[in-house]
Amino acid sequence: MPDVIASIAPDEVRLWVALDVHKFSIVAAVLPPEGGGPDVQRIETTERAIRRFIDKLDGPEGLAVSYEAGPGGFALWRLLTGMGVACDVIAPSLIPVRAGDRVKTDRRDAKKLVSLQRAGLLRYVMPPTAELEGLRDLLRCRDDLRRAQTAARNRVLKQLLRHGRIYRDGKSAWTIQHRLWVNAQRLDDPLALVQMLMHLDGIERQLQTFDAELQDIASSERWRSQVQTLIRFRGIATLTALGLIAEIGDFARFSHPRELASWLGITPSEYSSGDQQHRGHITLAGNHHARRLLIEAAWHYRHAPRRPKTGPQPDGRAWQAQVRLYHRHRHLTEHGKRSTVANVAVARELTGFLWAAMTDQPLRATTPATNQEAAVA
């Protein structure tokens, strides 16, 4: 499975421990290596209580601890790892579910997890580093601000529309000319509009500060080389590149681009049996932040290949991507596929190009047919 790693449990496990973690409490179930039933107890989520619990189990040696990934993040994993405990973070969507089970309690969940853990039936995710998680939080915060900006703009326009104020001097909204028109509007009762504009101005100033900080981060030594690799591809600018790096992390943890595409949820769903094969919509599983960035980038490939006059120039792989994906999009649309369906297919192939670039795969030689297609385009 993509984005799933093997357990880091020691070779000789002394005790299996599963934690059902909540905001204020943790229900812990402990099992011996063979036989016996789980011993369940409830502890607090404080560091002191967790350290005391590990000490009661005679220290971290020989312990195999796991808990479900959830809103608590990876703070518990970092605490236990720092104590020398072998701790795994369980992928919640891959936990086996027994049909007909209609009773759920914290104690039952902890017992079920520790039994599945000892049987080797759980799958685990790769926790991000603190540095990568910080970058991810920063970019998701910016995305929240972008959504807030869109909502604030819509509120302003709907307020003006309710009072019969319609912009007729252009087709595009929120250009410089449109913004001047908005600021020039005077309503009979202007208090609501004034507050809306003040709110919008605050969001836009915050976004400008965010973007300046992100540009500095992208040019730092830690992220510069990865960002430079990605921005050579059409449709990927600095913020998009940082977003992909923050959400995906190490591209090399996926052994094949198909695994990355599956993790992004851009592979077709399938329900086949016997001689019948049925494929449906994309799965939409996995990370929706990275999926949105890739699908937005893929729209640029509906245009013919070209080399930009300014900015980073495409290298050999990025140019191959332009030629290949442009003709792929055109071929699909000419054969009756909707543009949105064709764009998702292009995004899936773009994933392969990005994976190859970020994992330093050897570049395939350009075929004469590809050169001819690029010349015709």
Secondary structure, 3 states (H helix, E strand, C coil): CCCEECCCCCCCCCEEEEEEECCCEEEEEEECCCCCCCEEEEEECCHHHHHHHHHHCCCCCCEEEEEECCCCCCHHHHHHHHCCCEEEEECHHHCCCCCCCCCCCHHHHHHHHHHHHHHCCCCEECCCCHHHHHHHHHHHHHHHHHHHHHHHHHHHHHHHHHCCCCCCCCCCCCCHHHHHHHHHCCCCCCHHHHHHHHHHHHHHHHHHHHHHHHHHHHCCCCCHHHHHHHCCCCCCCHHHHHHHHHHHCCHHHCCCHHHHHHHHCCCEEECCECCECCEEEECCCCCHHHHHHHHHHHHHHHCCCCCCCCCCCCCHHHHHHHHHHHHHHHHHHHCCCCHHHHHHHHHHHHHHHHHHHHCCCCCCCCCHHHHHHHHHC
